[in-house]
Amino acid sequence: MSEPGYTAPDVSLLGAEHVRRYQETGGEVGYLWNGVPALLLTTTGRKSGLPRTTALIFARRGEDYLVVASQGGAPTHPGWYHNLVETPRVTLQVGSDVFAATAHVATAAERPQLWALVNEVWPNYDVYQTRTDRVIPVVVLTPTSDA
């Protein structure tokens, strides 16, 4: 693709393979993806009730982790997003650390500041937004004290 501002990522580690390698190595493989940090987000499947794990780029705001439901600018939100909207209690793996968190979708008032933060990490998000009519959500993941 030759979209202005777009840098094509190396997709040799993607999807289930990314998750598997990340889990097997405690993040030694997969934490850094295309030069940016990635975490593993485990949600509860809204239809199946089973755990669903996805590797996602993240940014930070204080103790919170910020992820983006971009799906590369696809016309629909990714499945993990629908799962955490229904069940906001999630599990994160960041490197070798695994912990519980609570998710909330950034409000319209929060989103501009958070969008700027996530774009500092992965500037392609701005390009992804031009590919779709939907407003791409930013999700705030706040660690909880319980395991």
Buried (B, 14 or more C-beta within 10 A) or exposed (E): EEBEEBEEBEEEBEEEEBBBBBBEEBBEBBBEBBEEBBBBBBBBBBEEEEEBBBBBBBBEBEEBBBBBBBBEBBEEBBBBBBBBBEBBEBBBBBBEEBBBBEBBBBEEEBBEEBBEBBBEBBEBBBBBBEBBEBEBBBBBBBBEEEE
